[in-house]
Amino acid sequence: MSLTSIISIAGSLIVLVMSTLLTKHKAKKDSEYRNDERWLSIKNKATKGLNHYHVFLLASTALAMIVGTIWGGREVLYVNFEITIMVIFVMLASRDLVELFLLRQYDKSM
């Protein structure tokens, strides 16, 4: 097995665990708080934070593309397709981790 395959499998398992933890955490808090105003406020703040995270991902991707275009000049930049797909997968899959962190953080602070 190649290194990229091992990293891909490990990343997929981590994403699966994070998604499961997020789902269980939301279900537990939904039943515990019964959708009161405080819990709805926490979920709204977490959603706003998640939107900021998505804007950060888009801005960093755009910046990387601009820097790659300027830095590359007339030379052709060769990028490994598997690594690119893994990076995109990790960036998108980390959404659950960020949402779980934000929900727990706002739950403690409010």
Contacts in CASP RR format, 6 or more apart in sequence:
PFRMAT RR
TARGET T0000
AUTHOR 0000-0000-0000
METHOD contacts of the structure
MODEL  1
MSLTSIISIAGSLIVLVMSTLLTKHKAKKDSEYRNDERWLSIKNKATKGL
NHYHVFLLASTALAMIVGTIWGGREVLYVNFEITIMVIFVMLASRDLVEL
FLLRQYDKSM
4 82 0 8 1.000
4 83 0 8 1.000
4 86 0 8 1.000
7 86 0 8 1.000
8 82 0 8 1.000
8 86 0 8 1.000
11 89 0 8 1.000
11 90 0 8 1.000
11 93 0 8 1.000
15 89 0 8 1.000
15 93 0 8 1.000
15 96 0 8 1.000
18 93 0 8 1.000
18 94 0 8 1.000
18 96 0 8 1.000
18 97 0 8 1.000
18 100 0 8 1.000
19 96 0 8 1.000
21 96 0 8 1.000
21 100 0 8 1.000
22 96 0 8 1.000
22 99 0 8 1.000
22 100 0 8 1.000
22 103 0 8 1.000
25 100 0 8 1.000
25 103 0 8 1.000
25 104 0 8 1.000
26 103 0 8 1.000
29 39 0 8 1.000
29 103 0 8 1.000
29 107 0 8 1.000
30 39 0 8 1.000
33 39 0 8 1.000
38 110 0 8 1.000
41 110 0 8 1.000
42 103 0 8 1.000
42 106 0 8 1.000
42 107 0 8 1.000
42 110 0 8 1.000
43 103 0 8 1.000
45 102 0 8 1.000
45 106 0 8 1.000
46 99 0 8 1.000
46 102 0 8 1.000
46 103 0 8 1.000
46 106 0 8 1.000
49 98 0 8 1.000
49 102 0 8 1.000
50 95 0 8 1.000
50 98 0 8 1.000
50 99 0 8 1.000
50 102 0 8 1.000
53 95 0 8 1.000
53 98 0 8 1.000
54 95 0 8 1.000
57 91 0 8 1.000
57 92 0 8 1.000
68 77 0 8 1.000
END
